[in-house]
Amino acid sequence: RAMAKRSLEQHDALIAVIGDEDTVTGMLLAGIGNVDARRSSNFFVVDSKTTPGQIEEVFTRFTTRNDVAVVLINQYIATMIRPLIDAYESTAPAILEIPSKEHPYDPEKDAIHRRTKLLLGIRDQ
């Protein structure tokens, strides 16, 4: 049993989130929050004062961490750094665009949705 537990712990990975205050608070209440020994967290709150450059910096930091398996980002925030997200080609961590309370999800803006349609040869009518 100890061996299985240790093996599982070695493969634990984090979910990171870049979002508005409500989204990040909800994710933290769900238990995804983590701050490591270097005081590096896996969450970032975007508000009206946050610049696209700051969002790009956090996105790059999260996508280059070895302990992050998924990055959740509000879709309207992803739109602010769309060129960076569209250029991201790695399969891990996976980037998932999610809706926010104020901004509904639009599948046509989602990079994964657009790539899947392209791969399957689905064209807009």
MODELLER restraints for C-alpha pairs under 7 A, 6 or more apart:
rsr = mdl.restraints
at = mdl.atoms
rsr.add(forms.Gaussian(group=physical.xy_distance, feature=features.Distance(at['CA:13:A'], at['CA:67:A']), mean=5.08, stdev=0.5))
rsr.add(forms.Gaussian(group=physical.xy_distance, feature=features.Distance(at['CA:13:A'], at['CA:68:A']), mean=5.45, stdev=0.5))
rsr.add(forms.Gaussian(group=physical.xy_distance, feature=features.Distance(at['CA:13:A'], at['CA:69:A']), mean=5.57, stdev=0.5))
rsr.add(forms.Gaussian(group=physical.xy_distance, feature=features.Distance(at['CA:14:A'], at['CA:67:A']), mean=5.90, stdev=0.5))
rsr.add(forms.Gaussian(group=physical.xy_distance, feature=features.Distance(at['CA:14:A'], at['CA:68:A']), mean=4.56, stdev=0.5))
rsr.add(forms.Gaussian(group=physical.xy_distance, feature=features.Distance(at['CA:14:A'], at['CA:69:A']), mean=5.73, stdev=0.5))
rsr.add(forms.Gaussian(group=physical.xy_distance, feature=features.Distance(at['CA:14:A'], at['CA:70:A']), mean=6.95, stdev=0.5))
rsr.add(forms.Gaussian(group=physical.xy_distance, feature=features.Distance(at['CA:15:A'], at['CA:32:A']), mean=6.35, stdev=0.5))
rsr.add(forms.Gaussian(group=physical.xy_distance, feature=features.Distance(at['CA:15:A'], at['CA:68:A']), mean=5.85, stdev=0.5))
rsr.add(forms.Gaussian(group=physical.xy_distance, feature=features.Distance(at['CA:15:A'], at['CA:69:A']), mean=5.99, stdev=0.5))
rsr.add(forms.Gaussian(group=physical.xy_distance, feature=features.Distance(at['CA:15:A'], at['CA:70:A']), mean=4.85, stdev=0.5))
rsr.add(forms.Gaussian(group=physical.xy_distance, feature=features.Distance(at['CA:15:A'], at['CA:71:A']), mean=5.86, stdev=0.5))
rsr.add(forms.Gaussian(group=physical.xy_distance, feature=features.Distance(at['CA:16:A'], at['CA:42:A']), mean=4.62, stdev=0.5))
rsr.add(forms.Gaussian(group=physical.xy_distance, feature=features.Distance(at['CA:16:A'], at['CA:43:A']), mean=5.50, stdev=0.5))
rsr.add(forms.Gaussian(group=physical.xy_distance, feature=features.Distance(at['CA:16:A'], at['CA:62:A']), mean=6.89, stdev=0.5))
rsr.add(forms.Gaussian(group=physical.xy_distance, feature=features.Distance(at['CA:16:A'], at['CA:68:A']), mean=6.51, stdev=0.5))
rsr.add(forms.Gaussian(group=physical.xy_distance, feature=features.Distance(at['CA:16:A'], at['CA:70:A']), mean=6.18, stdev=0.5))
rsr.add(forms.Gaussian(group=physical.xy_distance, feature=features.Distance(at['CA:16:A'], at['CA:71:A']), mean=4.67, stdev=0.5))
rsr.add(forms.Gaussian(group=physical.xy_distance, feature=features.Distance(at['CA:16:A'], at['CA:72:A']), mean=6.09, stdev=0.5))
rsr.add(forms.Gaussian(group=physical.xy_distance, feature=features.Distance(at['CA:17:A'], at['CA:24:A']), mean=6.59, stdev=0.5))
rsr.add(forms.Gaussian(group=physical.xy_distance, feature=features.Distance(at['CA:17:A'], at['CA:42:A']), mean=6.53, stdev=0.5))
rsr.add(forms.Gaussian(group=physical.xy_distance, feature=features.Distance(at['CA:17:A'], at['CA:43:A']), mean=4.78, stdev=0.5))
rsr.add(forms.Gaussian(group=physical.xy_distance, feature=features.Distance(at['CA:17:A'], at['CA:44:A']), mean=6.36, stdev=0.5))
rsr.add(forms.Gaussian(group=physical.xy_distance, feature=features.Distance(at['CA:17:A'], at['CA:71:A']), mean=5.59, stdev=0.5))
rsr.add(forms.Gaussian(group=physical.xy_distance, feature=features.Distance(at['CA:17:A'], at['CA:72:A']), mean=4.61, stdev=0.5))
rsr.add(forms.Gaussian(group=physical.xy_distance, feature=features.Distance(at['CA:17:A'], at['CA:73:A']), mean=5.76, stdev=0.5))
rsr.add(forms.Gaussian(group=physical.xy_distance, feature=features.Distance(at['CA:18:A'], at['CA:43:A']), mean=5.91, stdev=0.5))
rsr.add(forms.Gaussian(group=physical.xy_distance, feature=features.Distance(at['CA:18:A'], at['CA:44:A']), mean=4.89, stdev=0.5))
rsr.add(forms.Gaussian(group=physical.xy_distance, feature=features.Distance(at['CA:18:A'], at['CA:45:A']), mean=6.15, stdev=0.5))
rsr.add(forms.Gaussian(group=physical.xy_distance, feature=features.Distance(at['CA:18:A'], at['CA:72:A']), mean=6.22, stdev=0.5))
rsr.add(forms.Gaussian(group=physical.xy_distance, feature=features.Distance(at['CA:18:A'], at['CA:73:A']), mean=4.72, stdev=0.5))
rsr.add(forms.Gaussian(group=physical.xy_distance, feature=features.Distance(at['CA:18:A'], at['CA:74:A']), mean=6.72, stdev=0.5))
rsr.add(forms.Gaussian(group=physical.xy_distance, feature=features.Distance(at['CA:19:A'], at['CA:44:A']), mean=6.51, stdev=0.5))
rsr.add(forms.Gaussian(group=physical.xy_distance, feature=features.Distance(at['CA:19:A'], at['CA:45:A']), mean=5.35, stdev=0.5))
rsr.add(forms.Gaussian(group=physical.xy_distance, feature=features.Distance(at['CA:19:A'], at['CA:46:A']), mean=5.60, stdev=0.5))
rsr.add(forms.Gaussian(group=physical.xy_distance, feature=features.Distance(at['CA:19:A'], at['CA:73:A']), mean=5.65, stdev=0.5))
rsr.add(forms.Gaussian(group=physical.xy_distance, feature=features.Distance(at['CA:19:A'], at['CA:74:A']), mean=5.22, stdev=0.5))
rsr.add(forms.Gaussian(group=physical.xy_distance, feature=features.Distance(at['CA:19:A'], at['CA:77:A']), mean=6.99, stdev=0.5))
rsr.add(forms.Gaussian(group=physical.xy_distance, feature=features.Distance(at['CA:20:A'], at['CA:45:A']), mean=5.39, stdev=0.5))
rsr.add(forms.Gaussian(group=physical.xy_distance, feature=features.Distance(at['CA:20:A'], at['CA:46:A']), mean=5.04, stdev=0.5))
rsr.add(forms.Gaussian(group=physical.xy_distance, feature=features.Distance(at['CA:20:A'], at['CA:47:A']), mean=6.29, stdev=0.5))
rsr.add(forms.Gaussian(group=physical.xy_distance, feature=features.Distance(at['CA:21:A'], at['CA:45:A']), mean=5.59, stdev=0.5))
rsr.add(forms.Gaussian(group=physical.xy_distance, feature=features.Distance(at['CA:21:A'], at['CA:46:A']), mean=6.95, stdev=0.5))
rsr.add(forms.Gaussian(group=physical.xy_distance, feature=features.Distance(at['CA:23:A'], at['CA:100:A']), mean=6.58, stdev=0.5))
rsr.add(forms.Gaussian(group=physical.xy_distance, feature=features.Distance(at['CA:24:A'], at['CA:43:A']), mean=6.89, stdev=0.5))
rsr.add(forms.Gaussian(group=physical.xy_distance, feature=features.Distance(at['CA:24:A'], at['CA:45:A']), mean=6.40, stdev=0.5))
rsr.add(forms.Gaussian(group=physical.xy_distance, feature=features.Distance(at['CA:33:A'], at['CA:42:A']), mean=6.39, stdev=0.5))
rsr.add(forms.Gaussian(group=physical.xy_distance, feature=features.Distance(at['CA:33:A'], at['CA:43:A']), mean=6.86, stdev=0.5))
rsr.add(forms.Gaussian(group=physical.xy_distance, feature=features.Distance(at['CA:34:A'], at['CA:41:A']), mean=5.55, stdev=0.5))
rsr.add(forms.Gaussian(group=physical.xy_distance, feature=features.Distance(at['CA:34:A'], at['CA:42:A']), mean=5.77, stdev=0.5))
rsr.add(forms.Gaussian(group=physical.xy_distance, feature=features.Distance(at['CA:35:A'], at['CA:41:A']), mean=4.31, stdev=0.5))
rsr.add(forms.Gaussian(group=physical.xy_distance, feature=features.Distance(at['CA:35:A'], at['CA:42:A']), mean=6.84, stdev=0.5))
rsr.add(forms.Gaussian(group=physical.xy_distance, feature=features.Distance(at['CA:52:A'], at['CA:80:A']), mean=6.05, stdev=0.5))
rsr.add(forms.Gaussian(group=physical.xy_distance, feature=features.Distance(at['CA:52:A'], at['CA:81:A']), mean=6.35, stdev=0.5))
rsr.add(forms.Gaussian(group=physical.xy_distance, feature=features.Distance(at['CA:56:A'], at['CA:81:A']), mean=6.42, stdev=0.5))
rsr.add(forms.Gaussian(group=physical.xy_distance, feature=features.Distance(at['CA:62:A'], at['CA:68:A']), mean=6.76, stdev=0.5))
rsr.add(forms.Gaussian(group=physical.xy_distance, feature=features.Distance(at['CA:63:A'], at['CA:93:A']), mean=6.02, stdev=0.5))
rsr.add(forms.Gaussian(group=physical.xy_distance, feature=features.Distance(at['CA:68:A'], at['CA:93:A']), mean=6.06, stdev=0.5))
rsr.add(forms.Gaussian(group=physical.xy_distance, feature=features.Distance(at['CA:69:A'], at['CA:92:A']), mean=5.98, stdev=0.5))
rsr.add(forms.Gaussian(group=physical.xy_distance, feature=features.Distance(at['CA:69:A'], at['CA:93:A']), mean=4.35, stdev=0.5))
rsr.add(forms.Gaussian(group=physical.xy_distance, feature=features.Distance(at['CA:69:A'], at['CA:94:A']), mean=6.38, stdev=0.5))
rsr.add(forms.Gaussian(group=physical.xy_distance, feature=features.Distance(at['CA:70:A'], at['CA:93:A']), mean=4.81, stdev=0.5))
rsr.add(forms.Gaussian(group=physical.xy_distance, feature=features.Distance(at['CA:70:A'], at['CA:94:A']), mean=4.71, stdev=0.5))
rsr.add(forms.Gaussian(group=physical.xy_distance, feature=features.Distance(at['CA:70:A'], at['CA:95:A']), mean=5.98, stdev=0.5))
rsr.add(forms.Gaussian(group=physical.xy_distance, feature=features.Distance(at['CA:71:A'], at['CA:93:A']), mean=6.48, stdev=0.5))
rsr.add(forms.Gaussian(group=physical.xy_distance, feature=features.Distance(at['CA:71:A'], at['CA:94:A']), mean=6.14, stdev=0.5))
rsr.add(forms.Gaussian(group=physical.xy_distance, feature=features.Distance(at['CA:71:A'], at['CA:95:A']), mean=4.92, stdev=0.5))
rsr.add(forms.Gaussian(group=physical.xy_distance, feature=features.Distance(at['CA:71:A'], at['CA:96:A']), mean=6.23, stdev=0.5))
rsr.add(forms.Gaussian(group=physical.xy_distance, feature=features.Distance(at['CA:72:A'], at['CA:95:A']), mean=6.12, stdev=0.5))
rsr.add(forms.Gaussian(group=physical.xy_distance, feature=features.Distance(at['CA:72:A'], at['CA:96:A']), mean=4.98, stdev=0.5))
rsr.add(forms.Gaussian(group=physical.xy_distance, feature=features.Distance(at['CA:72:A'], at['CA:97:A']), mean=5.98, stdev=0.5))
rsr.add(forms.Gaussian(group=physical.xy_distance, feature=features.Distance(at['CA:72:A'], at['CA:98:A']), mean=6.70, stdev=0.5))
rsr.add(forms.Gaussian(group=physical.xy_distance, feature=features.Distance(at['CA:73:A'], at['CA:96:A']), mean=6.32, stdev=0.5))
rsr.add(forms.Gaussian(group=physical.xy_distance, feature=features.Distance(at['CA:73:A'], at['CA:97:A']), mean=5.02, stdev=0.5))
rsr.add(forms.Gaussian(group=physical.xy_distance, feature=features.Distance(at['CA:73:A'], at['CA:98:A']), mean=5.99, stdev=0.5))
rsr.add(forms.Gaussian(group=physical.xy_distance, feature=features.Distance(at['CA:74:A'], at['CA:97:A']), mean=5.55, stdev=0.5))
rsr.add(forms.Gaussian(group=physical.xy_distance, feature=features.Distance(at['CA:74:A'], at['CA:98:A']), mean=4.82, stdev=0.5))
rsr.add(forms.Gaussian(group=physical.xy_distance, feature=features.Distance(at['CA:74:A'], at['CA:99:A']), mean=5.54, stdev=0.5))
rsr.add(forms.Gaussian(group=physical.xy_distance, feature=features.Distance(at['CA:74:A'], at['CA:100:A']), mean=6.03, stdev=0.5))
rsr.add(forms.Gaussian(group=physical.xy_distance, feature=features.Distance(at['CA:75:A'], at['CA:97:A']), mean=4.89, stdev=0.5))
rsr.add(forms.Gaussian(group=physical.xy_distance, feature=features.Distance(at['CA:75:A'], at['CA:98:A']), mean=5.43, stdev=0.5))
rsr.add(forms.Gaussian(group=physical.xy_distance, feature=features.Distance(at['CA:75:A'], at['CA:99:A']), mean=5.81, stdev=0.5))
rsr.add(forms.Gaussian(group=physical.xy_distance, feature=features.Distance(at['CA:75:A'], at['CA:105:A']), mean=6.72, stdev=0.5))
rsr.add(forms.Gaussian(group=physical.xy_distance, feature=features.Distance(at['CA:76:A'], at['CA:103:A']), mean=6.70, stdev=0.5))
rsr.add(forms.Gaussian(group=physical.xy_distance, feature=features.Distance(at['CA:86:A'], at['CA:111:A']), mean=6.21, stdev=0.5))
rsr.add(forms.Gaussian(group=physical.xy_distance, feature=features.Distance(at['CA:97:A'], at['CA:110:A']), mean=6.49, stdev=0.5))
rsr.add(forms.Gaussian(group=physical.xy_distance, feature=features.Distance(at['CA:98:A'], at['CA:105:A']), mean=6.50, stdev=0.5))
rsr.add(forms.Gaussian(group=physical.xy_distance, feature=features.Distance(at['CA:99:A'], at['CA:105:A']), mean=4.63, stdev=0.5))
rsr.add(forms.Gaussian(group=physical.xy_distance, feature=features.Distance(at['CA:107:A'], at['CA:113:A']), mean=6.20, stdev=0.5))
rsr.add(forms.Gaussian(group=physical.xy_distance, feature=features.Distance(at['CA:108:A'], at['CA:114:A']), mean=6.51, stdev=0.5))
